[in-house]
């Protein structure tokens, strides 16, 4: 356990240099707003989310997306909306364009 009870390293971006690069630094308030960025091993931003400070982030969705991006990178398959590990994926091809709804039947359990 790290001093102060936080079980992971914390970083500071005083002056907003990193936040400015990612477009989340609020110059007036002098702070970064809530932003998360999924960056692949090649340094390419694959996903980003920016929220106002009053709205919390969904850690479960972040983990789902990380697993989906890892699966896509490993297999070349596509993961449909709400995909979970072990669930059906899509095989990208020109013949699939415009026909995803015929192949994938979403579980509308929300």
Buried (B, 14 or more C-beta within 10 A) or exposed (E): EEEEEEEEEEEEBEEBEEBEEBEBBEEEEEBBBBBBEBEEEEEEEBBEBEBEEEEEEEEEEBEBBEBBBEBBEEEEBBBBEBBEEEEEBBEEEEEBEEEEEEEBEEEEEE
